Amino acid sequence: MINGDDLKAMRNQAGITQAQMASKLSCDRKTIINYELGVGEPKMGQLFKWLVICRIDVKPLTSQISKIRDKLNCEE
């Protein structure tokens, strides 16, 4: 599971400030602070945007999800 420390580390590694991340996610800086402190959690869409903004490769995850979905569709 991704926690606030992970979010902060990814953001810092990408060289993005909290204010910049807030702007990219269309929220305020306080929201980013809360995510990084573990006070709140980003919704699924915001989490994926965070990963993409920080240049994290999400292809393995989305590929695995597609395989699971395809397997379930074949069983129906």
Secondary structure, DSSP 8 states (H G I E B T S, - for coil): ---HHHHHHHHHHTT--HHHHHHHTTS-HHHHHHHHHTSS---HHHHHHHHHHTT---HHHHHHHHHHHHHHHHH-
